[in-house]
C-alpha cells in the first residue's frame, strides 16, 4: 500500500489574490454588462425603426411587399429579444449550495448571451434586407 504524500503549498501572493478577486468581480458583473448592451441595442433598434417608419410615411409610403414585411418582423423580433435580456426570469437554485448558485449564474449568462446575439442578428438581418431592397430599387 502506498503512503499518502504530504503536499506543501503556500498562500498566493497578495497580487495574485487581488487578481483572483478582480476576475470574480468581472464574472459577477457580466449579467449587468449584458443588460447594458441590451439597453443600448434596444434604443438603437427603436430609433432606427422610428426613423424608417417616419421616412416611409413622408416619402409617400414604401410598397409593403414580402421583403419589407420580413425585415419589419425581424426588426420587431430583434426589439423583443433585446427586451427579454432585461426581463428577470425565474431561475431555480438551492440558496445554500454554492454549486447550485454557480450553475444558476451560468444559465443566466447563457440565456442573456443567446438573446442578445439573437437580437443583434435579427437587427442586422433587417438592415441588410432593407439596404439591399433600397439599392435594388435605385
DRENTORKOL-3810 file (N, C-alpha, C; in nm, 4 decimals):
REM DRENTORKOL-3810
@n.u->0.0824; n.v->-0.1166; n.w->0.0000; ca.u->0.0000; ca.v->0.0000; ca.w->0.0000; c.u->0.0876; c.v->0.1239; c.w->0.0000
@n.u->0.0461; n.v->0.2251; n.w->-0.0723; ca.u->0.1276; ca.v->0.3455; ca.w->-0.0777; c.u->0.0865; c.v->0.4416; c.w->0.0315
@n.u->0.1830; n.v->0.5131; n.w->0.0769; ca.u->0.1566; ca.v->0.6138; ca.w->0.1795; c.u->0.1117; c.v->0.7432; c.w->0.1139
@n.u->0.0266; n.v->0.8124; n.w->0.1833; ca.u->-0.0186; ca.v->0.9418; ca.w->0.1332; c.u->0.0957; c.v->1.0417; c.w->0.1488
@n.u->0.1261; n.v->1.1109; n.w->0.0422; ca.u->0.2321; ca.v->1.2108; ca.w->0.0462; c.u->0.1745; c.v->1.3434; c.w->0.0904
@n.u->0.2497; n.v->1.4101; n.w->0.1696; ca.u->0.2076; ca.v->1.5413; ca.w->0.2157; c.u->0.2470; c.v->1.6444; c.w->0.1103
@n.u->0.1504; n.v->1.7194; n.w->0.0670; ca.u->0.1768; ca.v->1.8224; ca.w->-0.0337; c.u->0.1788; c.v->1.9561; c.w->0.0376
@n.u->0.2880; n.v->2.0238; n.w->0.0192; ca.u->0.3011; ca.v->2.1541; ca.w->0.0833; c.u->0.2706; c.v->2.2623; c.w->-0.0199
@n.u->0.1970; n.v->2.3577; n.w->0.0241; ca.u->0.1671; ca.v->2.4713; ca.w->-0.0635; c.u->0.1749; c.v->2.5978; c.w->0.0189
@n.u->0.1808; n.v->2.7047; n.w->-0.0520; ca.u->0.1854; ca.v->2.8314; ca.w->0.0191; c.u->0.0696; c.v->2.9186; c.w->-0.0272
@n.u->0.0372; n.v->3.0112; n.w->0.0543; ca.u->-0.0715; ca.v->3.1041; ca.w->0.0259; c.u->-0.0334; c.v->3.1903; c.w->-0.0947
@n.u->-0.1297; n.v->3.2161; n.w->-0.1858; ca.u->-0.0965; ca.v->3.3006; ca.w->-0.3010; c.u->-0.0550; c.v->3.4414; c.w->-0.2557
@n.u->0.0236; n.v->3.5035; n.w->-0.3377; ca.u->0.0696; ca.v->3.6378; ca.w->-0.3043; c.u->-0.0491; c.v->3.7346; c.w->-0.3029
@n.u->-0.0274; n.v->3.8491; n.w->-0.2426; ca.u->-0.1337; ca.v->3.9498; ca.w->-0.2341; c.u->-0.1761; c.v->3.9941; c.w->-0.3739
@n.u->-0.0792; n.v->4.0083; n.w->-0.4630; ca.u->-0.1094; ca.v->4.0475; ca.w->-0.6007; c.u->-0.1972; c.v->3.9422; c.w->-0.6686
@n.u->-0.1635; n.v->3.8157; n.w->-0.6504; ca.u->-0.2431; ca.v->3.7080; ca.w->-0.7108; c.u->-0.3837; c.v->3.7061; c.w->-0.6521
@n.u->-0.3962; n.v->3.7259; n.w->-0.5217; ca.u->-0.5278; ca.v->3.7296; ca.w->-0.4586; c.u->-0.6128; c.v->3.8435; c.w->-0.5147
@n.u->-0.5507; n.v->3.9585; n.w->-0.5363; ca.u->-0.6236; ca.v->4.0723; ca.w->-0.5921; c.u->-0.6723; c.v->4.0432; c.w->-0.7337
@n.u->-0.5887; n.v->3.9755; n.w->-0.8129; ca.u->-0.6297; ca.v->3.9418; ca.w->-0.9488; c.u->-0.7411; c.v->3.8378; c.w->-0.9496
@n.u->-0.7342; n.v->3.7410; n.w->-0.8586; ca.u->-0.8427; ca.v->3.6426; ca.w->-0.8482; c.u->-0.9736; c.v->3.7111; c.w->-0.8105
@n.u->-0.9682; n.v->3.8046; n.w->-0.7176; ca.u->-1.0876; ca.v->3.8785; ca.w->-0.6767; c.u->-1.1390; c.v->3.9648; c.w->-0.7924
@n.u->-1.0483; n.v->4.0246; n.w->-0.8677; ca.u->-1.0871; ca.v->4.1047; ca.w->-0.9845; c.u->-1.1594; c.v->4.0163; c.w->-1.0870
@n.u->-1.1072; n.v->3.8971; n.w->-1.1105; ca.u->-1.1689; ca.v->3.8038; ca.w->-1.2044; c.u->-1.3079; c.v->3.7623; c.w->-1.1556
@n.u->-1.3223; n.v->3.7361; n.w->-1.0273; ca.u->-1.4532; ca.v->3.7005; ca.w->-0.9710; c.u->-1.5521; c.v->3.8168; c.w->-0.9857
@n.u->-1.5042; n.v->3.9375; n.w->-0.9634; ca.u->-1.5903; ca.v->4.0555; ca.w->-0.9732; c.u->-1.6374; c.v->4.0764; c.w->-1.1177
@n.u->-1.5487; n.v->4.0560; n.w->-1.2128; ca.u->-1.5864; ca.v->4.0667; ca.w->-1.3543; c.u->-1.6938; c.v->3.9641; c.w->-1.3877
@n.u->-1.6764; n.v->3.8419; n.w->-1.3386; ca.u->-1.7736; ca.v->3.7359; ca.w->-1.3638; c.u->-1.9087; c.v->3.7697; c.w->-1.3015
@n.u->-1.9074; n.v->3.8276; n.w->-1.1842; ca.u->-2.0327; ca.v->3.8645; ca.w->-1.1169; c.u->-2.1058; c.v->3.9767; c.w->-1.1899
@n.u->-2.0326; n.v->4.0675; n.w->-1.2512; ca.u->-2.0941; ca.v->4.1835; ca.w->-1.3163; c.u->-2.1293; c.v->4.1597; c.w->-1.4632
@n.u->-2.0989; n.v->4.0429; n.w->-1.5159; ca.u->-2.1278; ca.v->4.0145; ca.w->-1.6560; c.u->-2.2761; c.v->4.0282; c.w->-1.6897
@n.u->-2.3696; n.v->3.9777; n.w->-1.6071; ca.u->-2.5109; ca.v->3.9986; ca.w->-1.6422; c.u->-2.5489; c.v->4.1463; c.w->-1.6535
@n.u->-2.4941; n.v->4.2296; n.w->-1.5666; ca.u->-2.5223; ca.v->4.3732; ca.w->-1.5743; c.u->-2.4703; c.v->4.4323; c.w->-1.7046
@n.u->-2.3530; n.v->4.3885; n.w->-1.7459; ca.u->-2.2960; ca.v->4.4397; ca.w->-1.8713; c.u->-2.3785; c.v->4.3956; c.w->-1.9916
@n.u->-2.4265; n.v->4.2718; n.w->-1.9881; ca.u->-2.5119; ca.v->4.2240; ca.w->-2.0969; c.u->-2.6425; c.v->4.3036; c.w->-2.1008
@n.u->-2.6968; n.v->4.3353; n.w->-1.9846; ca.u->-2.8189; ca.v->4.4151; ca.w->-1.9794; c.u->-2.7946; c.v->4.5572; c.w->-2.0304
@n.u->-2.6796; n.v->4.6142; n.w->-1.9982; ca.u->-2.6464; ca.v->4.7471; ca.w->-2.0507; c.u->-2.6350; c.v->4.7443; c.w->-2.2026
@n.u->-2.5735; n.v->4.6393; n.w->-2.2560; ca.u->-2.5624; ca.v->4.6256; ca.w->-2.4014; c.u->-2.7010; c.v->4.6109; c.w->-2.4640
@n.u->-2.7891; n.v->4.5361; n.w->-2.3979; ca.u->-2.9250; ca.v->4.5175; ca.w->-2.4492; c.u->-3.0026; c.v->4.6492; c.w->-2.4461
@n.u->-2.9816; n.v->4.7302; n.w->-2.3425; ca.u->-3.0473; ca.v->4.8613; ca.w->-2.3362; c.u->-3.0033; c.v->4.9489; c.w->-2.4527
@n.u->-2.8736; n.v->4.9500; n.w->-2.4789; ca.u->-2.8206; ca.v->5.0296; ca.w->-2.5897; c.u->-2.8760; c.v->4.9785; c.w->-2.7230
@n.u->-2.8734; n.v->4.8466; n.w->-2.7406; ca.u->-2.9213; ca.v->4.7884; ca.w->-2.8657; c.u->-3.0702; c.v->4.8150; c.w->-2.8852
@n.u->-3.1497; n.v->4.8010; n.w->-2.7802; ca.u->-3.2934; ca.v->4.8253; ca.w->-2.7946; c.u->-3.3208; c.v->4.9716; c.w->-2.8281
@n.u->-3.2407; n.v->5.0622; n.w->-2.7727; ca.u->-3.2552; ca.v->5.2038; ca.w->-2.8074; c.u->-3.2239; c.v->5.2264; c.w->-2.9546
@n.u->-3.1158; n.v->5.1672; n.w->-3.0029; ca.u->-3.0786; ca.v->5.1828; ca.w->-3.1438; c.u->-3.1825; c.v->5.1212; c.w->-3.2362
@n.u->-3.2366; n.v->5.0060; n.w->-3.1965; ca.u->-3.3395; ca.v->4.9410; ca.w->-3.2781; c.u->-3.4642; c.v->5.0290; c.w->-3.2847
@n.u->-3.5078; n.v->5.0799; n.w->-3.1706; ca.u->-3.6290; ca.v->5.1625; ca.w->-3.1667; c.u->-3.6108; c.v->5.2923; c.w->-3.2456
@n.u->-3.4950; n.v->5.3550; n.w->-3.2316; ca.u->-3.4695; ca.v->5.4794; ca.w->-3.3052; c.u->-3.4662; c.v->5.4543; c.w->-3.4554
@n.u->-3.3951; n.v->5.3514; n.w->-3.4981; ca.u->-3.3857; ca.v->5.3254; ca.w->-3.6423; c.u->-3.5200; c.v->5.2828; c.w->-3.7010
@n.u->-3.5983; n.v->5.2068; n.w->-3.6251; ca.u->-3.7315; ca.v->5.1679; ca.w->-3.6724; c.u->-3.8220; c.v->5.2906; c.w->-3.6830
@n.u->-3.8125; n.v->5.3808; n.w->-3.5853; ca.u->-3.8920; ca.v->5.5043; ca.w->-3.5896; c.u->-3.8530; c.v->5.5904; c.w->-3.7089
@n.u->-3.7231; n.v->5.6027; n.w->-3.7329; ca.u->-3.6767; ca.v->5.6803; ca.w->-3.8485; c.u->-3.7260; c.v->5.6181; c.w->-3.9781
@n.u->-3.7152; n.v->5.4862; n.w->-3.9890; ca.u->-3.7611; ca.v->5.4185; ca.w->-4.1102; c.u->-3.9100; c.v->5.4422; c.w->-4.1324
@n.u->-3.9904; n.v->5.4274; n.w->-4.0284; ca.u->-4.1343; ca.v->5.4462; ca.w->-4.0433; c.u->-4.1695; c.v->5.5915; c.w->-4.0753
@n.u->-4.0963; n.v->5.6867; n.w->-4.0145; ca.u->-4.1212; ca.v->5.8285; ca.w->-4.0425; c.u->-4.0834; c.v->5.8631; c.w->-4.1859
@n.u->-3.9687; n.v->5.8170; n.w->-4.2314; ca.u->-3.9255; ca.v->5.8431; ca.w->-4.3693; c.u->-4.0202; c.v->5.7759; c.w->-4.4673
@n.u->-4.0648; n.v->5.6576; n.w->-4.4337; ca.u->-4.1588; ca.v->5.5862; ca.w->-4.5191; c.u->-4.2904; c.v->5.6624; c.w->-4.5295
@n.u->-4.3362; n.v->5.7191; n.w->-4.4194; ca.u->-4.4612; ca.v->5.7966; ca.w->-4.4174; c.u->-4.4463; c.v->5.9235; c.w->-4.5006
@n.u->-4.3355; n.v->5.9966; n.w->-4.4829; ca.u->-4.3128; ca.v->6.1218; ca.w->-4.5545; c.u->-4.2885; c.v->6.0962; c.w->-4.7028
@n.u->-4.2209; n.v->5.9890; n.w->-4.7339; ca.u->-4.1864; ca.v->5.9586; ca.w->-4.8725; c.u->-4.2998; c.v->5.9017; c.w->-4.9536
@n.u->-4.4185; n.v->5.9048; n.w->-4.9024; ca.u->-4.5319; ca.v->5.8543; ca.w->-4.9795; c.u->-4.5567; c.v->5.7075; c.w->-4.9539
@n.u->-4.4783; n.v->5.6477; n.w->-4.8688; ca.u->-4.5005; ca.v->5.5072; ca.w->-4.8335; c.u->-4.4306; c.v->5.4122; c.w->-4.9285
@n.u->-4.3601; n.v->5.3207; n.w->-4.8696; ca.u->-4.2915; ca.v->5.2160; ca.w->-4.9444; c.u->-4.3920; c.v->5.1050; c.w->-4.9712
@n.u->-4.3815; n.v->5.0448; n.w->-5.0836; ca.u->-4.4685; ca.v->4.9317; ca.w->-5.1119; c.u->-4.4328; c.v->4.8210; c.w->-5.0130
@n.u->-4.5307; n.v->4.7802; n.w->-4.9348; ca.u->-4.5049; ca.v->4.6802; ca.w->-4.8318; c.u->-4.5183; c.v->4.5420; c.w->-4.8951
@n.u->-4.4114; n.v->4.4969; n.w->-4.9585; ca.u->-4.4098; ca.v->4.3634; ca.w->-5.0166; c.u->-4.3400; c.v->4.2689; c.w->-4.9188
@n.u->-4.3189; n.v->4.1464; n.w->-4.9591; ca.u->-4.2689; ca.v->4.0464; ca.w->-4.8645; c.u->-4.1305; c.v->4.0764; c.w->-4.8093
@n.u->-4.0326; n.v->4.1340; n.w->-4.8834; ca.u->-3.9034; ca.v->4.1639; ca.w->-4.8197; c.u->-3.9155; c.v->4.2688; c.w->-4.7088
@n.u->-4.0009; n.v->4.3674; n.w->-4.7303; ca.u->-4.0207; ca.v->4.4711; ca.w->-4.6285; c.u->-4.0893; c.v->4.4108; c.w->-4.5065
@n.u->-4.1866; n.v->4.3252; n.w->-4.5291; ca.u->-4.2545; ca.v->4.2588; ca.w->-4.4167; c.u->-4.1572; c.v->4.1725; c.w->-4.3371
@n.u->-4.0730; n.v->4.0993; n.w->-4.4065; ca.u->-3.9747; ca.v->4.0140; ca.w->-4.3373; c.u->-3.8803; c.v->4.0998; c.w->-4.2543
@n.u->-3.8354; n.v->4.2104; n.w->-4.3125; ca.u->-3.7426; ca.v->4.2954; ca.w->-4.2372; c.u->-3.8111; c.v->4.3612; c.w->-4.1178
@n.u->-3.9378; n.v->4.4012; n.w->-4.1322; ca.u->-4.0105; ca.v->4.4593; ca.w->-4.0191; c.u->-4.0338; c.v->4.3557; c.w->-3.9096
@n.u->-4.0648; n.v->4.2336; n.w->-3.9479; ca.u->-4.0817; ca.v->4.1267; ca.w->-3.8492; c.u->-3.9491; c.v->4.1002; c.w->-3.7784
@n.u->-3.8392; n.v->4.0959; n.w->-3.8548; ca.u->-3.7072; ca.v->4.0760; ca.w->-3.7931; c.u->-3.6736; c.v->4.1910; c.w->-3.6983
@n.u->-3.7095; n.v->4.3117; n.w->-3.7380; ca.u->-3.6846; ca.v->4.4299; ca.w->-3.6550; c.u->-3.7600; c.v->4.4192; c.w->-3.5220
@n.u->-3.8869; n.v->4.3838; n.w->-3.5300; ca.u->-3.9693; ca.v->4.3738; ca.w->-3.4092; c.u->-3.9222; c.v->4.2572; c.w->-3.3215
@n.u->-3.8882; n.v->4.1443; n.w->-3.3822; ca.u->-3.8350; ca.v->4.0317; ca.w->-3.3044; c.u->-3.7015; c.v->4.0677; c.w->-3.2391
@n.u->-3.6229; n.v->4.1486; n.w->-3.3083; ca.u->-3.4962; ca.v->4.1952; ca.w->-3.2528; c.u->-3.5198; c.v->4.2797; c.w->-3.1285
@n.u->-3.6168; n.v->4.3695; n.w->-3.1374; ca.u->-3.6507; ca.v->4.4543; ca.w->-3.0229; c.u->-3.7037; c.v->4.3702; c.w->-2.9067
@n.u->-3.7869; n.v->4.2720; n.w->-2.9378; ca.u->-3.8398; ca.v->4.1829; ca.w->-2.8352; c.u->-3.7278; c.v->4.1027; c.w->-2.7684
@n.u->-3.6347; n.v->4.0519; n.w->-2.8476; ca.u->-3.5215; ca.v->3.9764; ca.w->-2.7916; c.u->-3.4353; c.v->4.0635; c.w->-2.7009
@n.u->-3.4143; n.v->4.1880; n.w->-2.7412; ca.u->-3.3348; ca.v->4.2790; ca.w->-2.6577; c.u->-3.4064; c.v->4.3070; c.w->-2.5258
@n.u->-3.5385; n.v->4.3217; n.w->-2.5303; ca.u->-3.6136; ca.v->4.3435; ca.w->-2.4066; c.u->-3.6118; c.v->4.2193; c.w->-2.3176
@n.u->-3.6110; n.v->4.1016; n.w->-2.3774; ca.u->-3.6077; ca.v->3.9785; ca.w->-2.2978; c.u->-3.4761; c.v->3.9620; c.w->-2.2213
@n.u->-3.3692; n.v->4.0231; n.w->-2.2723; ca.u->-3.2423; ca.v->4.0204; ca.w->-2.1974; c.u->-3.2611; c.v->4.0918; c.w->-2.0642
@n.u->-3.3424; n.v->4.1955; n.w->-2.0640; ca.u->-3.3653; ca.v->4.2745; ca.w->-1.9428; c.u->-3.4694; c.v->4.2123; c.w->-1.8507
@n.u->-3.5495; n.v->4.1217; n.w->-1.9036; ca.u->-3.6578; ca.v->4.0620; ca.w->-1.8271; c.u->-3.6027; c.v->3.9652; c.w->-1.7219
@n.u->-3.6447; n.v->3.9783; n.w->-1.5980; ca.u->-3.5935; ca.v->3.8889; ca.w->-1.4932; c.u->-3.6695; c.v->3.7564; c.w->-1.4898
@n.u->-3.6129; n.v->3.6556; n.w->-1.5516; ca.u->-3.6727; ca.v->3.5229; ca.w->-1.5490; c.u->-3.6534; c.v->3.4598; c.w->-1.4113
@n.u->-3.7335; n.v->3.3592; n.w->-1.3823; ca.u->-3.7161; ca.v->3.2844; ca.w->-1.2583; c.u->-3.6184; c.v->3.1710; c.w->-1.2830
@n.u->-3.5146; n.v->3.1688; n.w->-1.2044; ca.u->-3.4170; ca.v->3.0618; ca.w->-1.2110; c.u->-3.4171; c.v->2.9922; c.w->-1.0760
@n.u->-3.4237; n.v->2.8611; n.w->-1.0779; ca.u->-3.4275; ca.v->2.7861; ca.w->-0.9532; c.u->-3.2861; c.v->2.7466; c.w->-0.9118
@n.u->-3.2603; n.v->2.7651; n.w->-0.7841; ca.u->-3.1330; ca.v->2.7200; ca.w->-0.7294; c.u->-3.1504; c.v->2.6950; c.w->-0.5801
@n.u->-3.0579; n.v->2.6212; n.w->-0.5258; ca.u->-3.0558; ca.v->2.5962; ca.w->-0.3818; c.u->-2.9668; c.v->2.7037; c.w->-0.3217
@n.u->-3.0255; n.v->2.7890; n.w->-0.2412; ca.u->-2.9529; ca.v->2.9065; ca.w->-0.1918; c.u->-2.8392; c.v->2.8723; c.w->-0.0960
@n.u->-2.8379; n.v->2.7524; n.w->-0.0449; ca.u->-2.7293; ca.v->2.7133; ca.w->0.0461; c.u->-2.6192; c.v->2.6363; c.w->-0.0252
@n.u->-2.6367; n.v->2.6110; n.w->-0.1541; ca.u->-2.5385; ca.v->2.5344; ca.w->-0.2304; c.u->-2.4627; c.v->2.6257; c.w->-0.3264
@n.u->-2.3335; n.v->2.6338; n.w->-0.3071; ca.u->-2.2503; ca.v->2.7168; ca.w->-0.3953; c.u->-2.2539; c.v->2.6624; c.w->-0.5375
@n.u->-2.2515; n.v->2.5319; n.w->-0.5519; ca.u->-2.2536; ca.v->2.4706; ca.w->-0.6847; c.u->-2.3838; c.v->2.5034; c.w->-0.7581
@n.u->-2.4951; n.v->2.5015; n.w->-0.6869; ca.u->-2.6242; ca.v->2.5347; ca.w->-0.7463; c.u->-2.6289; c.v->2.6814; c.w->-0.7880
@n.u->-2.5732; n.v->2.7683; n.w->-0.7075; ca.u->-2.5699; ca.v->2.9105; ca.w->-0.7407; c.u->-2.4830; c.v->2.9348; c.w->-0.8631
@n.u->-2.3704; n.v->2.8654; n.w->-0.8722; ca.u->-2.2833; ca.v->2.8795; ca.w->-0.9899; c.u->-2.3538; c.v->2.8310; c.w->-1.1165
@n.u->-2.4258; n.v->2.7200; n.w->-1.1064; ca.u->-2.4991; ca.v->2.6692; ca.w->-1.2231; c.u->-2.6081; c.v->2.7670; c.w->-1.2662
@n.u->-2.6777; n.v->2.8256; n.w->-1.1672; ca.u->-2.7809; ca.v->2.9239; ca.w->-1.1990; c.u->-2.7191; c.v->3.0460; c.w->-1.2675
@n.u->-2.6060; n.v->3.0932; n.w->-1.2154; ca.u->-2.5367; ca.v->3.2078; ca.w->-1.2756; c.u->-2.4975; c.v->3.1753; c.w->-1.4196
@n.u->-2.4504; n.v->3.0553; n.w->-1.4413; ca.u->-2.4132; ca.v->3.0123; ca.w->-1.5767; c.u->-2.5350; c.v->3.0103; c.w->-1.6690
@n.u->-2.6491; n.v->2.9623; n.w->-1.6193; ca.u->-2.7724; ca.v->2.9618; ca.w->-1.7000; c.u->-2.8175; c.v->3.1033; c.w->-1.7328
@n.u->-2.8085; n.v->3.1926; n.w->-1.6354; ca.u->-2.8464; ca.v->3.3322; ca.w->-1.6578; c.u->-2.7600; c.v->3.3924; c.w->-1.7687
@n.u->-2.6280; n.v->3.3718; n.w->-1.7583; ca.u->-2.5367; ca.v->3.4259; ca.w->-1.8597; c.u->-2.5653; c.v->3.3679; c.w->-1.9976
@n.u->-2.5847; n.v->3.2365; n.w->-2.0040; ca.u->-2.6097; ca.v->3.1714; ca.w->-2.1325; c.u->-2.7383; c.v->3.2247; c.w->-2.1955
@n.u->-2.8440; n.v->3.2378; n.w->-2.1156; ca.u->-2.9720; ca.v->3.2872; ca.w->-2.1667; c.u->-2.9589; c.v->3.4310; c.w->-2.2181
@n.u->-2.8935; n.v->3.5162; n.w->-2.1406; ca.u->-2.8778; ca.v->3.6561; ca.w->-2.1809; c.u->-2.7908; c.v->3.6680; c.w->-2.3062
@n.u->-2.6836; n.v->3.5879; n.w->-2.3143; ca.u->-2.5978; ca.v->3.5902; ca.w->-2.4333; c.u->-2.6756; c.v->3.5492; c.w->-2.5573
@n.u->-2.7508; n.v->3.4404; n.w->-2.5462; ca.u->-2.8262; ca.v->3.3901; ca.w->-2.6616; c.u->-2.9277; c.v->3.4945; c.w->-2.7085
@n.u->-2.9990; n.v->3.5541; n.w->-2.6144; ca.u->-3.0980; ca.v->3.6551; ca.w->-2.6516; c.u->-3.0333; c.v->3.7791; c.w->-2.7118
@n.u->-2.9196; n.v->3.8209; n.w->-2.6576; ca.u->-2.8509; ca.v->3.9387; ca.w->-2.7108; c.u->-2.7954; c.v->3.9122; c.w->-2.8506
@n.u->-2.7407; n.v->3.7949; n.w->-2.8724; ca.u->-2.6892; ca.v->3.7592; ca.w->-3.0052; c.u->-2.8044; c.v->3.7476; c.w->-3.1051
@n.u->-2.9163; n.v->3.6878; n.w->-3.0616; ca.u->-3.0333; ca.v->3.6768; ca.w->-3.1499; c.u->-3.0853; c.v->3.8159; c.w->-3.1868
@n.u->-3.0900; n.v->3.9039; n.w->-3.0901; ca.u->-3.1358; ca.v->4.0405; ca.w->-3.1164; c.u->-3.0446; c.v->4.1106; c.w->-3.2163
@n.u->-2.9146; n.v->4.0983; n.w->-3.1959; ca.u->-2.8186; ca.v->4.1612; ca.w->-3.2878; c.u->-2.8309; c.v->4.1031; c.w->-3.4283
@n.u->-2.8430; n.v->3.9717; n.w->-3.4372; ca.u->-2.8525; ca.v->3.9063; ca.w->-3.5682; c.u->-2.9804; c.v->3.9464; c.w->-3.6409
@n.u->-3.0914; n.v->3.9516; n.w->-3.5700; ca.u->-3.2175; ca.v->3.9915; ca.w->-3.6328; c.u->-3.2146; c.v->4.1372; c.w->-3.6780
@n.u->-3.1565; n.v->4.2232; n.w->-3.5967; ca.u->-3.1452; ca.v->4.3654; ca.w->-3.6334; c.u->-3.0575; c.v->4.3807; c.w->-3.7575
@n.u->-2.9447; n.v->4.3119; n.w->-3.7594; ca.u->-2.8550; ca.v->4.3182; ca.w->-3.8744; c.u->-2.9246; c.v->4.2635; c.w->-3.9991
@n.u->-2.9989; n.v->4.1552; n.w->-3.9835; ca.u->-3.0715; ca.v->4.0965; ca.w->-4.0960; c.u->-3.1734; c.v->4.1953; c.w->-4.1526
@n.u->-3.2464; n.v->4.2614; n.w->-4.0638; ca.u->-3.3453; ca.v->4.3603; ca.w->-4.1088; c.u->-3.2775; c.v->4.4735; c.w->-4.1844
@n.u->-3.1662; n.v->4.5214; n.w->-4.1322; ca.u->-3.0954; ca.v->4.6303; ca.w->-4.2006; c.u->-3.0405; c.v->4.5870; c.w->-4.3356
@n.u->-2.9881; n.v->4.4662; n.w->-4.3431; ca.u->-2.9341; ca.v->4.4163; ca.w->-4.4704; c.u->-3.0456; c.v->4.4020; c.w->-4.5741
@n.u->-3.1593; n.v->4.3479; n.w->-4.5327; ca.u->-3.2709; ca.v->4.3308; ca.w->-4.6267; c.u->-3.3180; c.v->4.4665; c.w->-4.6790
@n.u->-3.3359; n.v->4.5614; n.w->-4.5884; ca.u->-3.3835; ca.v->4.6936; ca.w->-4.6329; c.u->-3.2800; c.v->4.7673; c.w->-4.7164
@n.u->-3.1533; n.v->4.7534; n.w->-4.6818; ca.u->-3.0483; ca.v->4.8176; ca.w->-4.7614; c.u->-3.0417; c.v->4.7564; c.w->-4.9006
@n.u->-3.0475; n.v->4.6241; n.w->-4.9084; ca.u->-3.0461; ca.v->4.5580; ca.w->-5.0392; c.u->-3.1681; c.v->4.5980; c.w->-5.1205
@n.u->-3.2810; n.v->4.6071; n.w->-5.0551; ca.u->-3.4044; ca.v->4.6465; ca.w->-5.1235; c.u->-3.3942; c.v->4.7903; c.w->-5.1739
@n.u->-3.3353; n.v->4.8774; n.w->-5.0957; ca.u->-3.3190; ca.v->5.0159; ca.w->-5.1349; c.u->-3.2262; c.v->5.0278; c.w->-5.2566
@n.u->-3.1135; n.v->4.9552; n.w->-5.2542; ca.u->-3.0189; ca.v->4.9635; ca.w->-5.3652; c.u->-3.0741; c.v->4.8961; c.w->-5.4919
@n.u->-3.1560; n.v->4.7957; n.w->-5.4759; ca.u->-3.2150; ca.v->4.7308; ca.w->-5.5929; c.u->-3.3177; c.v->4.8198; c.w->-5.6608
@n.u->-3.3816; n.v->4.9058; n.w->-5.5830; ca.u->-3.4846; ca.v->4.9936; ca.w->-5.6398; c.u->-3.4293; c.v->5.1231; c.w->-5.6950
@n.u->-3.3037; n.v->5.1536; n.w->-5.6662; ca.u->-3.2453; ca.v->5.2781; ca.w->-5.7184; c.u->-3.2077; c.v->5.2662; c.w->-5.8642
END
